[in-house]
Amino acid sequence: MKIVVLDGYGLNPGDLSWEEMRALGELTVYDRTAPAELLERSAGAEVLITNKTVITAEDMAALPALKYIGVLATGYNIVDIQAAKARGIIVTNIPAYSTASVAQMVFAHILMIVHFVGEQDSPYYKSDTFMDLLRKVTQNPGRFVLKQHNNRLAMTVRNVKDIEDAYKTLQQL
């Protein structure tokens, strides 16, 4: 079985091993694949693994051996799902591998941008806005966890299922 990883750098910039996947067949891993390189690199492949490389209906039509597309991300908007279904190509993704950490990062960036909270001595920490936020966070211990470490305050967001849930959580603040 010929397996091609089209853009492996995002998943593995060099700190992980591809050996277990290599045991499944003839594996070729590319760091990145430009659209013009896709067909040449994928010729004869039964399995394509992608993170950002778009795979269109035209690409699938030109790859008759293709049976499976694995998307190394939560979405699958980079693959023409209807074309894959029509050709009997299985498409999978990784639906929840980073939901909580992405939501937490969104909150961190929003607070950083809106309130300039990069430094602990920021006037924001003495403001009514921060005190109100702190009150709301402490009233929702199942959703938010506050920790203090090395004189720094950190907030963790729990149980965020998807982007809509993160947005609802943000609205609560």
N, C-alpha and C positions, 0 to 999 in steps of 0.2 A: 504494500500500500504506500503510495506517495503522499507525504504530508508536507505542506508548505506553510511556514509561519511568515506572513507578509510584513509584519511590523513588530518584531519581537522586542525591540529596545524598550518600549514603554512598560512592558511587563518584566523584562529581565535585562537590565543594563549591564549585566555581567556578573551579578552576585548569585544567580541561581543556575541550576543545571537543567539542561534539556534532555538528559540521558533517559529518563523514564519514557518520555515521548518518543525518543529515538528507538527505543525497544519495540515500538508498535509498527514501525515501518521505515521506509526511506525518508529521512527528515532533512529538510533544508530550511534554515532560519535566516531571514533577512532582517536587518535592523529597521529599515524603512523601505517602503515600496511606493514609487511614484505611479500615478495612474497609467502612464505610458509603458511602465514595466510590468504591469499586472499580468497580462496574458502570457508573455514570454516566461515569466517566473512560475506561473501556475499551470503551464501546459502539462497535461497528463495527471495532474493531482486529483486524488479522490477526496482529500481533506484540505481545506484552507482554514487557517487560524488568522484572525485579524483583530486589530484594536481600533484603528482609525481608517484603514484603507477601505474605500468604498467598493462594493461589488454590485454591479448593475445587472439588469436582465440581459443586456448585450454580452457582458462578460460571461455570465452563466451559459449562454447559448454557445459561446466559443470554447467552453470547457466541458465537453461531453462526459468525461470520466467523473466529474464532481458529484459527490454524494453527501458531503457534510461541510457546513461552514460554522466554525466556532468563533463567537465574538467575545473577546476578552474585555468586556465592559458590561455595564448594567443595561444599556439599551441595545437596540439592533437596527437603528435607523440608517445605518450605513449599508444595509443589505436590502435589496429589493425582495421583500418577503413574498409578495404575490408571485413573482417569477420563480422563486425557489420552490414554493408550494406547487406550482404548475409543473415543475420539472422533477418533483419528488426529492428535492434536496432538503435535508434536515438542517435547520438553523437553531443554534442554541446561544445563550448568553449567560452572564453571571449576574442574576437579578439583585442580589443583596450583599455583595461582598464589601461595600464600603459606605452603606447608607448612613450609619451613625457618624462616622468620621467626616463625611462630606457635609452633613447637616451641622455638625459642630464647627467645621471650618467656615461655613457660610455665616453662622452667628458671630464668630470671631472677626471675620472681615467686615461685617456690617457694623459691629461696635467700633472697630478700629477706624473705619472710614468716617462714620457719623460723629464719633465722639473723641477721636484722636487719643485712644487709650493705650498707646504704645508704651508709655512709661508709667510706672506705679505712682509717681508724684504728679500725674496729670490732674488738673483741677476737676476733671470729670468725676474722679473718685470722691470728691467732696460735694458734688452737686445733688440737687433734689432728684434729678433724672436717674442718677446711679442708685440713690437710696430707694427709689420706687422700683427700679429693676431688681435690686437685691431683695426687696420685700416680696415681689412676685415669684422670684426664683426660690426663695426659702419656703414659700407657701406651697410649692409643688415639688416635694422631695422625690416623688416617683419619676418625675420628668427631668429635673435638674439636680445636679450634685455640685456643691461648691467645695473646693479644697484649697487649703493654704499650704504652700510649700516654698521654703526659702524666702519668706516675706512677700510672696506673690500669690494673688488670688486667681484661681482657675475655675472655670465652669465647664462641666460635662453635660451634654444633652443625651438623654436616654430614650429608648423606645421610639425612634423615628423610623417609620416604615417606608416612606417615600417622600418625594419633593412636596407633594400636597400637604402631607402631615407636617413637614418642616415649616411650610408657610403658615399653617394654622398655629403651630407652636410659636412662631415669630409674632403673629398677630396677638397672642396672649400677652406678649411683653409690651 
